[in-house]
Amino acid sequence: TSLASNQLSSKVTLKVINDSDNINDHILNELKIHHKCRNPRVIPFYGIAKAPVGKEYAMVIRYAENGDLRNYIRKVFPKLTWTYRANILIELSKALTSIHQMNLVHKDFHC
């Protein structure tokens, strides 16, 4: 079943899976981990989608209006109070803690 864009209740981002021709157990396992990781501090993963033409697949995730956290912080960092900066770090540590409690490791965490 496909939905026209005007039927969607929220914006989503399609993150193309590189090398979609060779989806293997490693990629499938990573998709399962994204599905398993339900946390209010982690951008929700809704599933996967296949391009109507070609063989590309994409992860369907919630749209982040300000982009990823790194780009958001780069844009607004000088305007942020120290309290707000500290709150960002606290929320990051809580998100990582919840991921670790599921015996998962975030392999793409960088500054």
N, C-alpha and C positions, 0 to 999 in steps of 0.2 A: 504494500500500500504506500502510495506517495501522497504527500500533502503539498498543495500549492503554498507559496510563501505567505499569502494573505490568510491562510488558515492556521498559521503558527501563532501561539500565544506569547512566545518569547523569541528573541534573537539567538541564533546559534553560530558557532564557528566550526568550519570544517577544516581539520588539520590533516593534510594529506599524508598518508603512510608511504614513506619512501620505499621504493622497490616492491610495489604492490603485486608485481608478477610473482614474487617469491615469498609469499606469506608462509611463514614456517611456525613451528611450535614456539619459538622464542617470541615472535610478534604476537601470536595468539595468547601466550601467557601474559604478556604485558597488557593486552587488552582486558584480560580477565582481572588483572590487578587494578586497572583503572575502574572497572565496573564494581569491584569489591570495596574500593576506597570511597565510602560515602561519609562525608564529613562537612559540616557547614563552613569550615575554613579552607576547603579544597574545591576548586572549580568542578562542578558536576560533569561527569561523563555520561552521555545519554546512549551511546552505542556506536555502531559503524554504518557507513553508507557506501554504496558502490556507484561509481559514475555511470550514467545511463549509456554512455558510449565509451569504449575502452575498458581497461582492466584496473583502473585506479580505485583504491579504497581510501576512505577518510574517517577519522575519529570525529564524532559529533559531540561537541562540548558547549557549555554555556558561553555566550558571548560576553567578553569582558570589555566594557565600554572604554576603559582607560588603557587597554592593552595589558601586557604582562606587568608584574610588579616591578621588575627592573626598569622598564621604560617609564612607568608611572612615577617612580621615585626620582628618576633622572629629571623629569619635567618639573616636578613640584618641590624637590628637596630644599631649595633655599627658603621656600615659604613655610615649610613644616616647623612646628614648634618641637622642642626637645621632648615634650610629653607625648606628642603624636608619634614621633620617631621611636620612642621607647615602646609605645603600644604596638607599633608594627612589628618590632622584634619579639614582643611577648606573643603576639598572634602567630608569628612564624614558628616560634618554638613550640607552641601548643599544637600547631598543625603537624610539625615533624614528630612530636611525641605521639600523636594519635596514629600516624603512619607506622612508627616503630612498634607501637603496641600491637599492631596487626602483623608483626614480624616482616615488615616491608622496609625497603630502603629507597629513598629518593635519590636516583642516580644522576639527576640533572640539576642539582642544587648548586648554584654558583653565584658569585657577586659581581 
